[in-house]
């Protein structure tokens, strides 16, 4: 059974390091806005093991003016727990939280490997493809509420 909980930013470091940023040291797997009062982090647990994470930051993108925005960063799922629905449950829980906050748009920089996942969850591509050094090609994607 999968359940979703709020977690701390530090709880995210292991999966960020393992899945997203293996080129960084463990203690470098923070995001500048991790501990901002408006930021929150969700974790998906399977049998008490943290298997998926996502960080949600109140951060604007100039592509989307005049809208209340949050940014999704560092969403990751443990390789051994893919395709069990944990990331989908996590992102749907974030939608509930963001709707209560009256947020109008959730956006992210999506790796190419994740584009289909985001599309299945209602996101649309909102930019041309661009490169993040070391990490690879991305699109800006958005979900409207």
C-alpha positions as MATLAB code, in Angstrom:
seq = 'XXXXXXXXXXXXXXXXXXXXXXXXXXXXXXXXXXXXXXXXXXXXXXXXXXXXXXXXXXXXXXXXXXXXXXXXXXXXXXXXXXXXXXXXXXXXXXXXXXXXXXXXXXXXXXXXXXXXXXXXXXXXXXXXXXXXXXXXXXXXXXXXX';
ca = [
       0.000    0.000    0.000;
       1.238    3.474   -0.883;
       0.623    6.485    1.318;
       1.643   10.126    0.922;
       2.986   12.341    3.713;
       4.588   15.713    4.141;
       8.320   15.246    4.681;
      11.300   17.494    5.392;
      13.689   18.698    2.723;
      16.466   16.620    4.291;
      14.305   13.512    3.806;
      14.543   14.203    0.047;
      18.340   14.202   -0.176;
      18.848   10.452   -0.578;
      16.547   10.061   -3.587;
      17.683   13.361   -5.081;
      21.250   12.083   -4.908;
      20.529    8.543   -6.080;
      18.115    9.332   -8.919;
      18.558   12.952   -9.999;
      21.966   14.241   -9.010;
      24.470   11.386   -8.642;
      27.199   13.832   -9.706;
      26.696   15.806   -6.463;
      27.746   14.995   -2.934;
      24.890   13.973   -0.626;
      25.066   17.222    1.371;
      24.813   19.245   -1.873;
      21.367   17.888   -2.719;
      19.503   20.878   -1.349;
      17.478   23.451   -3.258;
      17.795   27.120   -2.330;
      14.112   27.427   -1.406;
      13.890   24.070    0.419;
      13.244   25.648    3.793;
      11.213   28.671    2.724;
       7.988   28.880    4.777;
       5.850   28.512    1.628;
       7.719   25.418    0.386;
       6.540   21.892    1.079;
       7.835   18.427    0.301;
       5.846   15.244   -0.227;
       6.973   11.671    0.062;
       5.329    8.480   -1.153;
       5.898    5.514    1.126;
       5.611    1.827    0.308;
       5.817   -0.411    3.377;
       7.403    2.435    5.383;
      10.076    3.029    2.743;
      10.335    6.435    1.052;
      10.046    5.614   -2.665;
       9.011    8.898   -4.359;
       9.604   12.549   -3.551;
       8.603   15.967   -4.835;
       9.406   19.496   -3.676;
       6.904   22.304   -4.205;
       8.188   25.872   -4.114;
       6.369   29.179   -4.418;
       8.392   30.398   -7.372;
       7.270   32.344  -10.425;
       8.203   31.742  -14.035;
       8.009   34.791  -16.318;
       6.406   32.632  -19.017;
       3.229   32.641  -16.941;
       2.363   36.176  -15.896;
      -0.517   37.205  -13.660;
      -1.020   33.788  -12.128;
      -0.397   32.402   -8.650;
       2.352   29.882   -9.235;
       4.210   27.036   -7.599;
       7.154   25.156   -9.026;
       7.681   21.420   -8.775;
      11.336   20.491   -8.371;
      13.322   17.343   -7.794;
      10.570   14.804   -8.315;
      12.095   11.346   -8.191;
      11.168    7.707   -7.700;
      13.483    4.962   -6.520;
      14.424    2.782   -9.496;
      13.268   -0.351   -7.648;
       9.765    1.072   -7.098;
       8.855    2.437  -10.520;
       5.438    1.784  -12.095;
       3.585    1.125   -8.837;
       1.687    4.444   -8.866;
       3.627    6.191   -6.104;
       4.586    9.251   -8.164;
       1.048    9.619   -9.510;
      -0.424    9.491   -6.004;
       2.165   12.008   -4.827;
       1.490   14.506   -7.588;
      -2.287   14.188   -7.162;
      -1.878   14.924   -3.447;
       0.100   18.032   -4.380;
      -2.789   19.138   -6.610;
      -5.154   18.943   -3.609;
      -2.798   21.023   -1.463;
      -2.170   23.618   -4.177;
      -5.888   24.013   -4.937;
      -6.514   24.751   -1.245;
      -3.824   27.444   -1.478;
      -5.683   28.911   -4.494;
      -2.678   28.310   -6.754;
      -3.482   28.678  -10.458;
      -0.489   26.995  -12.049;
       2.105   24.375  -11.167;
       5.140   24.361  -13.425;
       8.344   22.389  -13.706;
      11.451   21.851  -15.783;
      10.786   18.323  -17.035;
      13.468   15.924  -18.182;
      12.608   14.252  -21.477;
      12.228   10.896  -19.730;
       9.471   12.399  -17.532;
       7.436   14.284  -20.160;
       4.914   11.467  -20.691;
       4.371   11.128  -16.929;
       3.593   14.831  -16.639;
       1.304   14.765  -19.686;
      -0.672   11.884  -18.129;
      -1.139   14.100  -15.078;
      -2.472   17.097  -16.990;
       0.695   19.076  -17.722;
       1.335   20.730  -21.091;
       4.668   21.614  -22.691;
       5.174   25.387  -22.468;
       8.631   25.971  -23.956;
      11.085   24.886  -26.563;
      13.519   22.219  -25.504;
      16.507   23.536  -23.533;
      19.618   22.051  -21.989;
      20.541   22.021  -18.309;
      24.298   21.396  -18.115;
      25.325   17.947  -16.837;
      21.663   16.916  -16.507;
      20.384   17.099  -20.087;
      17.461   18.336  -22.205;
      14.276   19.655  -20.582;
      10.971   21.356  -21.332;
       9.086   23.793  -19.139;
       5.706   22.190  -18.453;
       2.636   23.583  -16.707;
      -0.520   22.317  -15.057;
      -3.443   24.725  -14.729;
      -5.936   24.522  -11.875;
];
